[in-house]
Amino acid sequence: MIPTRTDLSDFARALAGCLPGAWTSEYQRHATYEDQFPRTVQLWDAGHVDYIVSQYVLTHDAVLHGPGDQRLYVADRPLYPYQFVVAPLAPDTSGVKPHHFDGVEEPNGITVPNDPARAAAQVTRRVLPRYEQALEAVLDNVANQPDPSHRSAPPQVDQVLTLTLYDDGALGAPYGSVPPDARMVLYAHGFQYHPHQAAFLLPATYGESGRALRVQAVAQQLTAKGIGVNLRHSAPTTGPGLPPASPNAARALHR
């Protein structure tokens, strides 16, 4: 454990007095390691300060409360007795949800000297502009996107092409299952019709990557035409057979 410094409370209070606007300081000591988590989990920092709070036991910290719901976290910089760290805290305004931070750049924190006036100048120049911009972006998302923008389900289509990867490595579809509007697209991308198998098949000579590119091209063109495309493996043939659908079907199998 890093020895507790005695000047954090005084520094945080003096720093609050030097920042532009009305700021107040809230100092707190931690009896246990877990006591620091409620504040540190709110850190809006993906760099130096986040590393410190995740690697060190911090026996105390302070939060500065400023204009427009701004909050700054202040803590010791372990192993550097003449420095502190200052980082923004994420907004805890009602209605803020994880998806509101999507696309918003982390404002991040900085290291500052133990001179409150110099530290305030650095925070004002390097932290507050980014913080205000990120905060505004999040609150704008709260107002305009109260719920996550879930992906919509695909539209229903009347025609579907199902390409099958067979156990012997062949890739294709039975002729009768191919929508008429899809046949020329298959021909154009290398599928060949095999009369004795009654199927469109893509030659294995193209290789895995070549076949993948052709299947992708087929899918893009057919979906643009409103034809759905599926890709499946053939059903295994080594399992137990399915029971006959009806007594008549069973008698037909034994004729």
N, C-alpha and C positions, 0 to 999 in steps of 0.2 A: 504493500500500500504506500502511495506517495504521501509524505508528511503534509498535513493541512496547513495552508497559509493563513495568515491572520488579517490580510489586507484586502481580501476580495470584496467584502461588504462595503468598505469605505470606497474602494475603486469603483464599484458598480454605481453607487449613489452619486459620486462625482462625475462619472461618465454620463449618467442620465441628465445631469445639470448642464453639461456641455453640448448635448445634441440639439439640433434645431427643433423647435416645437416643444410641447409639454410632454416630458417623460418622467416616469416614476420607477423606482427600483424595488424589487421584491426579493429579499435574500432568504435562503433556506439552507439549513444544515440537514445532513442525511445520517440517520443512525445506522442504517444498513446499506449494503450495495444496491439492493433492490429499490431503495427509496429514490434513486436517481432516475429510474426508468420512466415514470410518468411524464417527466419533462423531456428527457433525451429522445424518446420515441417520436416526439413532435419536431425534432430538428429538421430543418429544410436545408440540408447540407449533405453532399455526397462525397466530400473530400476530407480535408485535414481534421475538422472538428468532429465529424462522424467517427473517424478513426479513434480519436482520443476517448470519446465517451464509450466506445465499444471495447477498448483495451484497458482502460484504467478505472480504478475505484475512485470516484470523485466524492469526497465527503461533504461538499457544499457547492452551491451554485447560486446564480441570481438571474432573474428575468426582468428586463426593462420593458415597461408598457408605454407605448407612444401613440401618436395620432393615427386615426384610421385603422384601429385594431392591429397595429404593428407590435410585434413582440421580438425582443432580442435576447438570446441566451448568452450568459457570460459565465465563464469558468476558468479555472487555473489552466495554464499550459504545463503539464507535468514535465519535470526536469529542467524547466526554464523559469527561474524565480523572478525574472524581470519582464515577463510577458504574460498576457492573458489571451483567451480566444473569445471571439464574439461571432454569433451566427444567428440567422433568422429562425423563427419558429413558424411552422405551418399554421395557417388560420384555423381557429376552432369555432368559427361562426356556424350557427345552426344551418343545416342543409348542405354543408360541404361533404362530398363523398369522394372516394378514391378516383373515380373516372374524371373528376374535375381537374385533376393535376395532369392528365394526359396532354402531351404536347407543350407543357409549360416548363421552361428551363429552370433548374434549381438555382436560386440566388446565391447559395453557399456562404460560408463564413470566412473570417480571416484571423490572423494573429496580430495582436496589437501590443504596443509597449505599455508599461505600467504608469505612464503619464496620461491622466485622463484627457487633457486638452489635445495632445497629439493623437491619442486613440480615437477621440471623437471626430477629429478631422479625417482620419483614415476611414472610419465607419461611414461618415457622411459622404465621402467621395466614392468609396469602393463597394459598400454594402447597400445603403439605403436606396439608391436609384434602381438597382437590379431587384431589390426586395419589393419596392413599390410597384414596379412593372409586373413582376410575377404575381403579386397579391391581386392586382387589378385584373389580370388575366383569369385567375382562379375564380374570383367573385363574379366575373362576367360569365364564366362557364356555369356557375351556380344558377345565375338568373336565366340563362338561355338553354341549359341542358340539365334540367332537374333529375332526369333519369338517364341511364346509359343508353347509347344508341345501338341497341342490339341489331345484329344482322337479320334481315328479313329472310323468310323461307323462299326457296326458288319457286317460280311460277309453274303451274301444272302444264304439261305438254301432251299433245295428242300422239306424238310419235317418239319412240325411243329406240336407239341402237345399243345393243348390249354386245360388247366385244368380250370374248372369252379366252383366257389363257388355259389351254388344255394341258393335260398331264404330260404329253409328249413334246411340249414346248411350242406347239402351234398356237398362233394368235389370230383370231378371226371371229366370224359369225356365220351361222347357217344362212343360206341364201333366202329362205322363206321368212326369216326374222328381220331382214334388212329393209327398212323403209325405202320405197322406190326413189325418193328424193335424195337418199344418202348414197346410192350406188355409184354415181359418177364421182362423188367426193372420194370414196374408197379407191376407185380406179386411179384417180389423179394422184393419190399418195402412196401408190405401190402395192395396194391389195390386189390379189389375183384370184379369179374365179376358178375353182377346181370342180369340174362337173362330176367326177366320180365320188367326191365328198359332199357335193351340193353345198359348198361354203365359200365365202370370201376369206382368204388367208393371206397374212403378211409374211413374206419369205424370211426365214431365219438368217439368210445371208446378209441382211442389213445390220445385224448385230444388235445388242441390247439398246445402245444409245440411239442408233439409227431408227429402230422400231419405236422407241419412246418419243422421238421427235415427230415421227409420222402420226402416231396416235394423238399427240398433242395438237398437231395441225388439223387432224380430222375433227377432234373435239371442238376446236375453236370455230371451224367453219360450220359444223352442224348446229352448234348451239346458237350461232348467229342466224341460222335458218329456222330456229324454233324447234329443233330436234334434240331431245335429250340423249346423253351418252353415258353408258355405264361400263365399267370394267370389272370383270369377275374371273375367279378361278373356276374351273370345271369341278363338278362334284366328284368326290373320290369314288372309285368303282370297286374298292376292296371290302367295303362294309357290307352288312347283311342287306339283302334285297328288300324293297318295299313290298308290303302285302298287296295282293290284287285289289283293284278298286271295287270289283263286284264279283259275284259268283260267275256271271257270264264271261267276264274277263279271265277268270281262273280257268274255266273250261276251254277257252280259246287257246290258252298257253299250252295245253296238253294235247291238242289235236295234231 
